[in-house]
């Protein structure tokens, strides 16, 4: 999830692919602040996106969900989450992942590749432990696996990187069109699924055990969830969405935007305007469409939602990222409180799982299926509010977050 940003002074050229032309390295302080603040904002946003899953709300049968709070409160919260949160913050982290890879190449060239791959293998291991034994909604394994493709992209020109970004982000819509055509030809006689049909009863019993049982029930339910999670990643064609943002992140390093945001203020201002101006309307349409038509089986309404999301999610993510970068460049101190959160983003991400699983699962406070959408969002905001000062306190005493230290220690194979 977290980007591998080694933010010492980078070299000004890659030994693979294009050179970084016209990049004047910023002082380390400013560059760390801009990228770490963005990571901190992103990790907070990811918690907002995950919180409904942590408390099982998205698995809850519709009739029981309505009993947790007023229907209007749930509906409004879920709609706003779809428009402003869902997909946007993992897209920002994907962008940061590509930036991290680009920075490593800028610093070490081809010699950095073996270390980068070793870091990915360790990240894959951390993600596997997280997914199998803590929380199945893990994103780390996906990031690590897709990360192994980045050396291939590093040999592409800047123009080719942009071309690949567009192609990868367009893949989900293209595949959906193909699936819709096939469905209309051979499967249109089958009944349409309702967007609120819910989880099948044979699966629902395992999710119910998560909130009522002990460690064994939670472990079994988590494995069922993990299988469904990866099936969903394939069904929603998540892989090219993430990889497309990786590639775009590499491009931002090549062009100097990521390393020198203050030198590209006009570009960031345009990104903010386009990202918010295009991303918000597109996400509104996508949320409305997918609320009225099912994603699967394919439908014309589902195609509208898929196409609008393919445009709106990365555009709004870029709008958010540009807005944060401009706030940092302009010296707005309030946004800087997310800097320490971003410096130990991997630790904070894993802490989300530990805290929320303890609150939600049967072996903890058993709030699973007992918390409405609005209440879940308030809990997420409370966790973020605690992590901000806690991260600052930790980093005032230690150089790295605890999990970051383990990651680096295993990567370098020597004391830090």
N, C-alpha and C positions, 0 to 999 in steps of 0.2 A: 504494500500500500504506500508506504513512504518512499519518497525519492531518495536516491543515493547521492546526495549532494555533498561533494567534497569541496567546500567553498574557500579554498586558498586561492591565491592568484593563479588564474588559468594561463596556459600558453595561448598565443593568438593564432594557432593553426592546428588543424587536424593532420595526422599522418595517414588518415584514410578519408576518402571523400573530399568534399570541398574544403577550402581554407576559410577561416573566420576572418573575413576582410573588414577592415575599418573598425575593429573592436578595440576600444580603449578601456582596459580593465579598471573597474571601479575600486575604491577602497574596500577592503574586506568587510568592514562594518556595515556599509550601506547595502552591499550585495547580500550578505547574510540576512539582514533585516527584511529586505523585500521578499526573498524567497521563503524564509522561515515564517514570516507573518502569513503569507499565502497558504503555507502548509497548515498553520494553526487554524486558520479560518476553515480550510477544507476538512480537517479532522473533526472540527465542531459540526460542520454541515453533514458529514457522514454519520455522526451519531443521530442527528435529527432524521436522517433517512432510514437508519436501522432501528430506531426505537420502537416502531410499531411491530417489527418482527421480534424484537427481544421480549415483548410482552404478549406475543402470540396474537395480536389484534388482527393481523391480516389473515390468520387461519381460522378466526372465530366465525361460526355460522352466523349469517346475517340477522336472524331473529334474536340471537343472544347478544350480538354486538349492539343492537338497538337498546337493550336493557341496561347497558353500562352507563349511558348518558343520553341526553336528548339526541334524537336522530339528526337534528339540524347541526348540532355541535360536531358530531362525528363527520357528517358529510362535508361541512365547511373545512374542517381540519384536514381531512383526506384530500379534498380538492386542492387546497392551498399547498399541501405537501407535494402533490403531483406537479403543480405548476412551478413552484419556486425551489423545490429541494430535490426531488427524485431524479437521480442520474447526473445532476449537475456537479456534485462534489466529488464523486469518484472520477468524473471526467477531469476535474481540476487536478486530482492526484495523479491521474494518468499523464496529464500534461507535465506535471512535476517529475514524474518518473523518467520521461523522455529527456527533460532538462538535465536531470542528474546524470544520465548516461552521456549526454553531450558534454557536460562539464568534465567528466572523467576522461573522455577522449581528448578534450582540449588540454588537459593537464598531462596526460601520459601517452596519447596516441595508441598505436597497436599494443604497446607494452601494458596498457591498462586493461585490455580485454580479458586475460586470464583471471585477474582479480575481480573484474566485473562478473564473470561467470561463477566464480567461487562465491561471491556475495549472493548471487541468485540461488545457488544450491542451498546455502544456509537459510535464505529467506523462504525457500520452498519447504525446508524442514520446520521452520518456525510456524509457517502457515498450516502445515499438516497437523502439528500438535494442537494448534488453535482450533482447526476445523473438526478434528476427530474427538477431541477431549474437552473442549470448552464451548465453542459455538460454531455451528455449521455454516453460518453466513459469511465465513471468511472470504476475503478478497486477495489475500497474500499469495496463495498458491497460483491463482490465475495470473497475477502480475509477474511472478517469478517465471512461470512457464512461457508466457508471451515475451518476457524480457530476453530470452535466448535468441529471438529473431532480430534483435536490434543491431548486432554487428553487420548483418546483411544490409540493413537500411543505411548504415554508416557509410557505405560505399556508393551511395546514390548522390546525385547532385541536388542542390537546393530546389531546383524546379521539379525534379523527380520526387523529392520528399513531399512537396505540396500536392503533386498529382496523386501520390499514394495515399495521402491524408484524405483527399476527396473520395478516392475509390473505396477505401476501407469504410469510411463513414456512410457511403451510399450502399454498401453491401446488404445491410438488413432490409432496406426498402426494396431493393432489387429481388432478393430472395422471396420477400413477401408477395411481390407481384407474381412471380412464378408460381408460388404456392396457391395464390388466389385463382390463377388461371386453371391450374390442375384441379382445384377443388370445384370450380364452376363446371368443369367438364365431366368429372367422375364422381363427385361427392356431394353435390348440392341438394340431393334428396334427403340427406340426413338432417335431423333437427339442429337448429342453431343453439349454441350454448349461451346462457345469460352471463353478462359480465360479473354478476354477483352470485353465480352458482355455488361458489365455495369449494372447500376441499372434500373429496370423496369420503364417505363414511368409513371405509376400510382403512384409510390413512388417518382420518381424524382421531381415531382412538389412540394412536401413538402420540399425537400432539396433546391430547387430553392428559395422557400419562406424564408428560413433561411437567405439568403444573400441579399434579396431585401426588405423584410418586416420589421415590427417593432417587439416589444416584443411579441405580440400575435403569429405572424407567427413563430418567433424563438421558442417559447414554444411548439407550435403544432409540428413543425418540429423536435424538440428535443425529443418529446414523440415517434414520428415515428422512429427516430433514436434509441431510447432506446429499443424499441421492436425488431428492427433489430439487435441491439447489442447483446441482450441476445439470440436471435435465432442463431447468429453467434457463440456465446460461446458454445452452444450445438452442432452446426454443426461441428465446428472445435475441439470439445472435449477438451475444454480448462481446465475443472475442474481437471482431473487427472494430467495434466501437472503442474499446480500450486501446487496441493497437494503433488505431488512427490518431488518437490523442498522444500516444507515445511518440509517434513520428512527427507530429506537429511540434511537440516539445523539443525534439532534436533540432528541428528547423529554427526555432526561436533562439537556440544557442548559436547556430551557424550564423544567423543574421545579427547577433549581438543584443537582441531585444531582452532576452532573459538575463544576460549578464550586466547590461547597462540600461536599466529601465529609465533612469533620469535623462539619458541621451536620446530616448525614443518616446518622449512624452506625447508628441503629436500622434504617433502611431497608436499608443495606448488609449489616447482620447478617442480616436476613431474606432478602435475595437470596443471601447465602452459603449459608444453611441450605437454601433451596429449590433453588438451583442445584446444589449438591452432592447433596442428598437425592433430587432427581428426575433430575438429569442423569446421575449415575453408573449407577444401575440401567438407565435407558433406553439408555445407550450400551453397556452390557454385553449387553443383549438385541439391540440393532442389530448389534453386531459378531458375535455368535453366529449370528444369522439370516443375515446376508450372507456368512458363512463357509460356510453349508450350502446356501444357495439363491442362484442367480444374480440379479443386478439386472436384467439383460436377457437373454433376453426376459422380460416381466413374469411374476411368479409370486406365489402367496399368501405364501410365505416372504419374497420380495423386498419385498412390501408391508409385512410386519411390520418388516423392517429399515429400510425407508424411513420409515415412520411413527415408529418409535422414534428414528431419527436426527433427524427433523424436530423432535422434542421435546427429545431429549437433547443435541444439539450446542449450540443456543443457550442452553439452561439451564445446561449445564456451563461454557460460555464466560462467562456472567454470574456463575456461582459463582466461577470463577477471578478475574474482574475485581474482584468485591466483596472477595474475600480479599486481593488485592494492595492495594486501596484501604484496607482496614482496617489492614493491616500498616503502611502509610505513615502513616495517621492516628495509629496507636498509637506511632509513633516507632521502629519496628523498623529498626535501621540496616542489617542484613544485606541486606534487600530493596532498599535505596537504591543498591546498586552497579549496578543495572540502569538508573538514571536517565540517566547519560551515554550508554548504549547506545540508549536511547529518544530522546534529543535528536538523535542522528544516525542514526535508524532507517533512512532511505532509503539512506544510504551503507552501513550495515551489511548491509542486505538485498541490495544489489547486490554487495557484497564476498563474500557467501555464494556467489553464482553464479561469480564470478571464481575464488575459491579452489577450489571443488568441481569446476568444469569443468577446471581445471588438474590437479587430483589425478586426475580420473576419465578424461578423454578421451585418445584415442590420441596426440595431439600433446603431451600432458603426461606424467604418471606412469602413465597407462593402467590405472587400477584399476577401470575399468568391467567389471562382471560378475565381478570378482575379490574383492569384499568382501561378506561376509554382513550380514544385517540388524543383528545386535548390534554388529558392528564398525563399521558405518556410523553407528550411534547414538553410539558412543564417539568417532568422529571429529567428529561434530556437537558433542558436549559439549566437545571440545578447542578447536574454533573459537570457541565461545561464551566459554570461559575466557580466550582470548586477546583477544577483542573487548572484554571488560569493562575491563581496564586500558588497552588501546589507545584506547578511546573517551574515558576519563577523561583520559589524557595529551593527546590532541588538543584537547579542549575546555578544558584548562588553558591552552592557547596561542591558540586561535582561538574565535570566537564561534559559528560554525556548522560542521557537517560539510562536507566538500568538495562533495558532490552537493547538499546543502541550500543551500549558498552559490550554486551555479550556478542552482538552481531559483528562489531568491529574486531573484538578479541579473536573470534573464530576466523574471521577473514584474514587478519594479518598473522595469526599464529604466534603472537608475542605479546608481552604485557604492554598496556597502553599507559 
